[in-house]
Amino acid sequence: MSFGRNLRSAREAAKLSQEQLARKLDVVVYTVSKWEQGAHEPPLTMIRRVAEALGTTAARLVEETVVPAPGDRDATN
């Protein structure tokens, strides 16, 4: 799964730092970092919360292909 890459793309499109996203989700920055690195993946309930915090969908976050956010021209797979 490309969750980590998609998460980073969505977070950057939302103009949030890892720390800001972590605060919104009530997790530590280390957790967001590990998700983006692909070292860990959150449970589905957390993926839904992440999507909501980033203004996107859970489906976009778990897509195998990085789906660029509107205006995100640099997202690649």
Secondary structure as UniProt FT lines:
FT   HELIX           3..13
FT   TURN            14..15
FT   HELIX           18..25
FT   HELIX           29..37
FT   HELIX           44..54
FT   HELIX           58..62
FT   TURN            70..71
FT   TURN            73..74
//
